[in-house]
Amino acid sequence: MEATAKKIFRVQELGPALEPHRAAGKTIVHCHGVFDLLHIGHIKHLEAAKQLGDVLVVTTTPDRFVNKGPHRPAFPEKLRAEALASLACVDFVAVNEWPTAVETIKIVRPSLYVKGMVREEGKRDHTNAISDEEQAVVNCGGKLHLTDEETFSASTLINRFMDVFTPKTKDFLETFRAKHPPEEVIGHLQAIRKQKVLVIGETIIDEYQFCSVLGKSSKEPVLAALHNRTEQYAGGVLAIANHVSNFCDEVGLLSALGAENSREEFVQSKLNKNVRPHFLHLPNAPTIVKRRFLEEHLAAKLFEVYEMRNERLTAELEEQFLKKLDELLPQYDVVVVADYGHGLLTERAVHLICARAKFLAVNVQVNAGNRGFNLISKYPRADYVSLGEPEVRLDARKMNDDLAAITRTAASRVGSRYFLVTRGSSGCYCCDKQQNIAEVPAFAIRVVDRVGAGDAVFAITAPCAALGIPAESLGFIANVVGAEACMIMGHRSFIDPTSLFRHFTSLMK
């Protein structure tokens, strides 16, 4: 182990450590990758790289930038570095400090930057990382070289031979990947880029108060906590619009803000640039804030406080809302309604949306702020519905009956082409127009926060549903998006296409 440890350096130390070799005229070769589950293909690749020069430097992607889904990396960066250093052909090892190898190449200044040949169809990377790295090598006086040695996939070995997923999930993935290559699934998401999407619903600001629990108050039966910090996120339809706008170029937003403490500057600052907002301003009401108090260490939620007025729109405001709907609905291909049940979507508004939307996607939520009065049955028509299992059961008033039968009945009632039921760790059901149900398992391995996962799933699957893709593909996309969203605290960030595409590719190997 001592000899192995001597090969491991910090990235910044590589430059001075390599200088004597460079001064001696030796050829420096650089390889970079994740190297998760080091296998024979990696070894062949690295041995081939060493034969091209005198000194082999290998850098590995740090854990925080391994972008292959929540189940990766299987091995932490320290162990991956030690495994690489144990190989006789490797002379120097370092854990990279950036998402790509560009900055590291500037430090190493290799004569050759060596990557493995990729035989699969489609892109090896959904960013410009490879071309950027090649340019960095050329700028340093070196060149890119591709070896023809790597014949195995770490993702394939991890997915199929390690206990990352349950047997049921492994069986699903084996069947799904045989019918649907990753390029097909990614193609669905690329195909929605030109769809015009209108998002309608309540604006919600999610505020997280991070605390350290001190214990019980000495004089009252109350939990005492020390406030550490506050974070505010764009939630509700703001989050849905931002998720959608990462995949669709043109997104409209119709929502309402409070005239009192509107927080409009914050709201506007949090929207992506390609989201075009239209806001009503509600008199005698604040913009909705859902304030959650969390224990910092475990991110466990202690309790919530809502700032809002659950009141119907005045007749004047309802007319303004209906007029704006009448203006906007014909301009968009897909209308996404996120109904949180706080009074914006009146009966007249619902019926106008149902009558005028070209393709209507609906999500209704039951929460502490609407006391279970907000159900999908208020919508006479929807082309796509995405609900959590509790909402579906509550609407049917059937707590324990067969969920598949309840789903089919609900889908038939609204005439939906797809009816998606999210079931947390049990995955999802996706019912198509023919009443066939695709059952898709969950892919989430690490859960940071479940708040907002349903919004992300709904946002990205809605325009996909408008394409008419297979139900099992829609369910697969939903659960991969859900796994990505569960890794995000609140709405701190939004689903990124590159990360999602890599997750698809990783799962389907």
MILUM-622706 format. One record per residue (C-alpha): x, y, z. Coordinates in steps of 0.25 Angstrom, whole numbers, padded with zeros to 4 digits, always signed. Layout:
N
XYZ ...
This chain:
509
+0000+0000+0000 +0012+0009+0003 +0016+0008-0012 +0002+0011-0017 +0000+0023-0008 +0013+0029-0013 +0006+0030-0027 -0006+0038-0022 -0005+0053-0023 -0013+0065-0022 -0016+0071-0036 -0008+0084-0033 +0004+0075-0030 +0004+0068-0043 +0011+0080-0050 +0024+0080-0042 +0024+0065-0040 +0024+0063-0055 +0035+0074-0058 +0047+0065-0057 +0041+0055-0066 +0038+0066-0076 +0052+0072-0075 +0058+0058-0078 +0050+0058-0091 +0040+0047-0087 +0026+0046-0093 +0015+0049-0084 +0002+0042-0086 -0011+0046-0079 -0024+0037-0077 -0036+0043-0070 -0049+0036-0066 -0059+0031-0055 -0052+0017-0054 -0064+0013-0046 -0063-0002-0043 -0049-0004-0050 -0050-0015-0060 -0042-0022-0070 -0046-0012-0081 -0040-0001-0073 -0027-0009-0071 -0025-0012-0085 -0028+0003-0089 -0018+0008-0078 -0007-0002-0083 -0009+0002-0097 -0008+0017-0093 +0005+0014-0085 +0011+0007-0098 +0009+0021-0105 +0019+0028-0096 +0028+0028-0084 +0020+0033-0072 +0005+0030-0070 -0004+0040-0062 -0018+0036-0059 -0028+0045-0053 -0042+0041-0048 -0055+0049-0047 -0058+0053-0033 -0071+0047-0027 -0079+0061-0028 -0077+0061-0043 -0080+0047-0046 -0093+0049-0054 -0098+0035-0057 -0110+0035-0048 -0112+0035-0033 -0107+0020-0032 -0093+0025-0037 -0082+0025-0033 -0082+0011-0028 -0068+0013-0021 -0064+0027-0015 -0053+0035-0021 -0042+0031-0011 -0044+0016-0014 -0044+0018-0029 -0031+0026-0028 -0025+0015-0020 -0029+0004-0030 -0023+0012-0041 -0010+0014-0034 -0009-0001-0031 -0007-0004-0046 +0008-0005-0050 +0005+0003-0063 +0001+0015-0056 +0011+0025-0051 +0003+0037-0045 -0012+0037-0040 -0020+0049-0036 -0035+0052-0033 -0039+0063-0042 -0045+0076-0036 -0054+0080-0048 -0066+0074-0056 -0057+0072-0068 -0042+0070-0070 -0039+0083-0077 -0033+0090-0065 -0025+0077-0062 -0020+0076-0076 -0014+0090-0074 -0006+0086-0062 -0002+0072-0067 +0002+0077-0081 +0002+0063-0087 +0008+0060-0101 -0004+0050-0103 -0018+0051-0097 -0023+0037-0098 -0038+0033-0098 -0044+0019-0101 -0052+0016-0114 -0067+0016-0113 -0074+0006-0122 -0088+0009-0118 -0097+0017-0127 -0100+0031-0123 -0092+0041-0115 -0082+0037-0105 -0085+0050-0097 -0096+0059-0097 -0087+0071-0095 -0076+0078-0102 -0066+0072-0092 -0058+0063-0101 -0056+0074-0112 -0053+0084-0101 -0042+0074-0095 -0037+0072-0109 -0035+0087-0111 -0028+0088-0097 -0018+0077-0101 -0015+0084-0115 -0013+0097-0108 -0003+0090-0099 +0004+0085-0111 -0001+0071-0110 -0012+0063-0117 -0023+0054-0115 -0022+0039-0117 -0032+0028-0117 -0029+0014-0113 -0037+0002-0118 -0035-0006-0105 -0047-0004-0096 -0058-0014-0099 -0066-0014-0086 -0075-0004-0079 -0074-0002-0064 -0089+0003-0065 -0093-0011-0071 -0085-0018-0060 -0091-0010-0048 -0105-0010-0054 -0105-0025-0056 -0096-0032-0046 -0096-0023-0034 -0107-0021-0024 -0110-0007-0027 -0125-0010-0031 -0135-0020-0027 -0137-0032-0035 -0151-0027-0040 -0144-0014-0045 -0133-0022-0051 -0143-0030-0059 -0150-0018-0063 -0137-0011-0068 -0133-0024-0076 -0147-0025-0083 -0148-0010-0085 -0134-0008-0091 -0136-0020-0101 -0148-0012-0107 -0143+0002-0105 -0129+0007-0108 -0125+0020-0100 -0124+0028-0113 -0139+0025-0115 -0143+0030-0101 -0133+0042-0102 -0139+0045-0115 -0153+0047-0109 -0148+0058-0100 -0140+0064-0112 -0153+0064-0120 -0160+0073-0110 -0151+0084-0112 -0159+0092-0121 -0173+0090-0114 -0179+0102-0109 -0183+0100-0094 -0192+0108-0085 -0191+0106-0070 -0203+0110-0062 -0205+0110-0047 -0201+0116-0033 -0188+0122-0030 -0182+0116-0018 -0169+0121-0011 -0163+0109-0003 -0155+0114+0009 -0146+0105+0016 -0141+0109+0030 -0130+0100+0034 -0128+0098+0049 -0120+0090+0060 -0130+0084+0070 -0126+0087+0084 -0136+0079+0091 -0149+0081+0099 -0151+0094+0105 -0149+0094+0120 -0163+0101+0123 -0172+0096+0112 -0174+0083+0104 -0168+0090+0092 -0157+0086+0083 -0146+0096+0083 -0137+0099+0071 -0125+0108+0067 -0127+0115+0054 -0115+0113+0045 -0119+0119+0031 -0130+0121+0021 -0132+0117+0007 -0143+0121-0003 -0147+0114-0015 -0156+0116-0027 -0167+0106-0025 -0181+0103-0030 -0182+0106-0045 -0169+0114-0045 -0162+0101-0043 -0170+0094-0053 -0168+0105-0063 -0153+0104-0060 -0152+0089-0062 -0160+0090-0075 -0152+0101-0080 -0139+0093-0080 -0145+0084-0090 -0154+0093-0098 -0150+0106-0104 -0163+0114-0103 -0170+0114-0089 -0181+0123-0085 -0186+0124-0070 -0199+0129-0065 -0200+0130-0050 -0204+0140-0038 -0196+0148-0028 -0200+0154-0016 -0202+0169-0016 -0197+0169-0001 -0182+0165+0000 -0183+0160-0015 -0168+0156-0015 -0169+0159-0030 -0154+0163-0031 -0150+0150-0025 -0160+0142-0034 -0155+0149-0047 -0140+0147-0043 -0142+0132-0042 -0149+0129-0055 -0141+0124-0067 -0139+0133-0078 -0148+0126-0088 -0160+0126-0078 -0170+0137-0082 -0178+0141-0069 -0192+0147-0068 -0197+0150-0054 -0210+0154-0047 -0208+0162-0034 -0217+0158-0023 -0222+0169-0014 -0222+0167+0001 -0213+0154-0001 -0198+0151+0000 -0191+0142-0010 -0192+0128-0005 -0180+0124+0004 -0179+0110+0009 -0168+0111+0020 -0162+0098+0025 -0153+0096+0037 -0143+0085+0036 -0132+0079+0045 -0120+0083+0038 -0111+0070+0040 -0122+0060+0034 -0130+0070+0026 -0142+0064+0034 -0154+0073+0033 -0160+0077+0047 -0172+0085+0043 -0178+0095+0033 -0184+0109+0033 -0192+0114+0021 -0194+0129+0017 -0206+0130+0008 -0221+0133+0006 -0229+0121+0001 -0240+0130-0005 -0248+0130-0018 -0244+0141-0028 -0253+0153-0028 -0262+0154-0040 -0253+0165-0046 -0240+0157-0044 -0247+0144-0050 -0251+0152-0062 -0237+0157-0064 -0232+0142-0062 -0242+0137-0072 -0238+0148-0082 -0224+0144-0081 -0227+0130-0083 -0235+0133-0095 -0223+0140-0101 -0212+0130-0098 -0218+0116-0099 -0218+0116-0115 -0204+0120-0115 -0198+0108-0109 -0197+0093-0113 -0197+0088-0099 -0204+0093-0087 -0199+0089-0073 -0208+0091-0062 -0202+0090-0048 -0214+0091-0038 -0210+0092-0024 -0224+0096-0019 -0222+0110-0014 -0233+0117-0021 -0227+0122-0034 -0233+0111-0043 -0248+0114-0042 -0259+0105-0048 -0260+0115-0060 -0245+0115-0062 -0245+0100-0062 -0256+0098-0072 -0250+0109-0081 -0236+0102-0081 -0242+0088-0083 -0250+0094-0095 -0239+0102-0102 -0225+0095-0099 -0220+0087-0111 -0213+0077-0102 -0216+0078-0087 -0208+0072-0076 -0213+0073-0062 -0207+0070-0048 -0216+0073-0036 -0210+0072-0022 -0216+0069-0008 -0209+0076+0003 -0211+0082+0016 -0215+0096+0010 -0227+0090+0003 -0231+0079+0013 -0234+0069+0002 -0244+0077-0006 -0236+0078-0018 -0238+0066-0027 -0236+0062-0042 -0251+0060-0043 -0253+0075-0044 -0247+0074-0058 -0256+0068-0069 -0245+0066-0079 -0230+0064-0079 -0221+0058-0089 -0210+0054-0079 -0212+0053-0064 -0201+0051-0054 -0205+0049-0039 -0199+0043-0027 -0206+0030-0022 -0212+0037-0010 -0219+0047-0019 -0224+0035-0028 -0230+0027-0016 -0236+0040-0010 -0243+0043-0022 -0249+0029-0024 -0251+0029-0009 -0245+0015-0008 -0234+0013+0001 -0230-0001-0001 -0236-0006-0014 -0228-0010-0026 -0220+0002-0031 -0219-0003-0045 -0235-0003-0046 -0236+0010-0039 -0226+0016-0049 -0234+0011-0061 -0247+0016-0056 -0241+0030-0054 -0234+0030-0067 -0247+0026-0074 -0255+0037-0067 -0246+0049-0072 -0243+0042-0086 -0228+0043-0084 -0218+0037-0094 -0209+0035-0082 -0211+0034-0067 -0199+0033-0059 -0199+0029-0044 -0187+0032-0036 -0185+0022-0024 -0172+0027-0017 -0162+0015-0015 -0172+0006-0022 -0170+0013-0036 -0182+0017-0044 -0193+0012-0053 -0196+0018-0066 -0209+0015-0073 -0211+0017-0088 -0223+0020-0096 -0226+0005-0098 -0226+0003-0083 -0212-0004-0083 -0204-0001-0071 -0189-0001-0071 -0183-0003-0057 -0169+0003-0056 -0161+0001-0043 -0154+0013-0036 -0139+0016-0039 -0136+0026-0027 -0125+0020-0019 -0122+0033-0011 -0133+0042-0006 -0129+0056-0001 -0143+0062-0002 -0156+0057-0008 -0162+0071-0008 -0163+0075-0023 -0161+0062-0029 -0175+0060-0034 -0174+0074-0040 -0162+0070-0048 -0168+0057-0053 -0181+0064-0057 -0173+0076-0064 -0164+0067-0073 -0174+0056-0076 -0185+0065-0080 -0179+0070-0093 -0174+0055-0096 -0188+0050-0094 -0193+0060-0105 -0183+0052-0114 -0191+0039-0112 -0179+0031-0108 -0181+0017-0102 -0187+0017-0088 -0175+0009-0082 -0165+0019-0088 -0173+0030-0082 -0173+0023-0069 -0158+0020-0070 -0155+0035-0073 -0164+0039-0061 -0156+0030-0051 -0143+0034-0056 -0147+0049-0054 -0152+0045-0041 -0139+0039-0037 -0132+0052-0041 -0141+0061-0034 -0140+0053-0021 -0125+0057-0021 -0129+0072-0021 -0132+0080-0008 -0145+0087-0010 -0144+0094-0023 -0130+0098-0022 -0128+0094-0036 -0136+0088-0048 -0135+0076-0056 -0123+0077-0066 -0124+0070-0080 -0109+0066-0080 -0110+0059-0066 -0123+0053-0070 -0118+0047-0083 -0106+0042-0076 -0115+0035-0066 -0123+0028-0077 -0110+0023-0084 -0104+0018-0071 -0117+0011-0067 -0119+0004-0080 -0105-0002-0082 
